[in-house]
Amino acid sequence: MARALAPGATVTLEFTVTNTGDISGTQDITLEASNGATQTVDQVTGLTVDSGNTSSPLTLTWDIPSDQALGVYTLCVETAD
């Protein structure tokens, strides 16, 4: 999905992280914005994930700085695994 956004705007992503494996632990989740150079714009650290197909709803937000360079940005949600 593509959207035209302006500096000073806010982008909110709502999603669910599901552990389909059999190992419990913690995960760091990051929201990255990239237009050639990648920057982390929001993150959740130490999210507890239980084994057995459990899910955690999350929200990450990018408050676009007023001096953010104009251009096309790709947003990506990343985890360590």
Steps between C-alpha positions, in 0.01 A plus 500: 500500500638839406404826668612857452618634834644834599763591755327547835248221428466174692495145362352227722535129425287249688597135462526167681813302582433124518740240639434182301795318657550310820757731664403785734714809539517870426520691174592853404272644230610802296331725247746620238456770238722484195557716194850375424616548857320308775399655830325340797196715576331297778563180692367262763772327702469181697156391376424169674392231255364174635516175307196328357364729229446803725445851363576851621331804343736797464498858377807684371498868406719728291465866592655645186733785598417839353846510340476148348621495140223463243501178301367147474551294817457129555382400846604160632425320827796285604566239770821317586348167389 
